[in-house]
Amino acid sequence: MKKLSRRILAVIVTLATIFTMAFPVMAADSTTTAVWGNEAGAGEVVGDANGKYTIGVVIHTTTDFLCAKYKAYSDYLGKAFGVRFNYYIIENFADETYLAAIENLCGQGVDGIITTNFSGTAVLQGLKICEESGVYLGVGWASIDEAIRDQVFASDYFVGASYESDYDAGQRIIESLIEEGCTNIAPIGYEPGIRCHDERWRGMMDAFEAHPEIKKAGEYRGLEFTKAVEDYLASDETIDGIAITLLGIEYCQEPIKSAGREGQVKIAFCDLSENCGNSLESGDTTLAVGGQYVDVVFPFVLLYNALEGHAMEKVEIPVNFIYCYSGEEFENYMTYLHNDGVFAYTEEEIAPLLEDGASSETLVEMGASYSTEDTQARHAA
């Protein structure tokens, strides 16, 4: 009966997805479209189409700067190690959406699943679906809630999780603006409920508390990021900095220009894009944070070893961000980590991690040492 109920839920969500794609929500502005696109429910296959294993990936898009690289890396890994990656594009970050995606992927017969940005107590529900289907689960871009950590780690089908230093990123975003002379900073964050953005926001708020001499222009958390920038600038002519937990250039540059405030308002943000170099070079951007496409390596290695029958010890892996304070640092990031065909860890470096006896502590060490400089040194000719 439980399995039938979940199948019904999966059908309902699928029909809702189709309806949403056919009849977009009228309130959705260009900001929401930029976040989600119109890919909801779409599936993409990369890696080895005839691979020994199939790993499903639950993710919100595969077309932006970060997620396109994430997909490209999984394609590289899949072809190198005989794994088929089946991408499942979700239309929002609601728990029900994740659970339906997991249900659908299990129904398709995948061997393992990587969920990105999946957090909170819903992880237990998703894990239960995986257990009943005999599917391993790895979590990326999110740590496991302390309230359920013991239960999650006790499951035979949970392999581990990886997450970025989001709190530190939030702090550094504010500090970079202060160091460049900003005294009235407007913070913008993704709506509450996504662990990585919640942690970035917490870091930003703590940085404000640590600097009482700096004015916080207000607080905005939602989905209408461009409008939030416009409203901030319209309401306060003294704002000289904008801190945002996601794509800063895409959401901030145009409204700053439209307000006639170019050169007067600096920005700092998470998530890199093609335009970061010029903005860092000009000084309009004080800090751009990113590089988290590498995250896919960690749940992949954990899943592969479990599927091979020699599971690693379960761990949560903190992974460094890449911090770009200058155009040169961004250029180095592109050269050594992001350009086409360039990846943080090569096939030759990953292969030993897939052998019986490999230690998950090696993954923890990799997350702690991840940087442009470390990658450049490892890949020096």
Secondary structure, 3 states (H helix, E strand, C coil): CHHHHHHHHHHHHHHHHHHHHHCCCCCCCHHHHHHHCCCCCCEEEEECCCCCEEEEEEECCCCCHHHHHHHHHHHHHHHHHCEEEEEEECCCCCHHHHHHHHHHHHHCCCCEEEEECCCCCHHHHHHHHHHHHCCEEEEECCCCCCCCHHHHHHCCCEEEEEEECHHHHHHHHHHHHHHCCCCEEEEEEECCCCHHHHHHHHHHHHHHHHCCCCEECCCEEECCHHHHHHHHHHHCCCCCEEEECCCHHHHHHHHHHHCCCCCCCEEEEECCCCCHHHHHHHCCEEEEEECHHHHHHHHHHHHHHHHCCCCCCCEEEEECCEEECCHHHHHHHHHHHHCCCCCCCCHHHHHHHHCCCCCHHHHHHHHHHCCHHHHHHHCCC
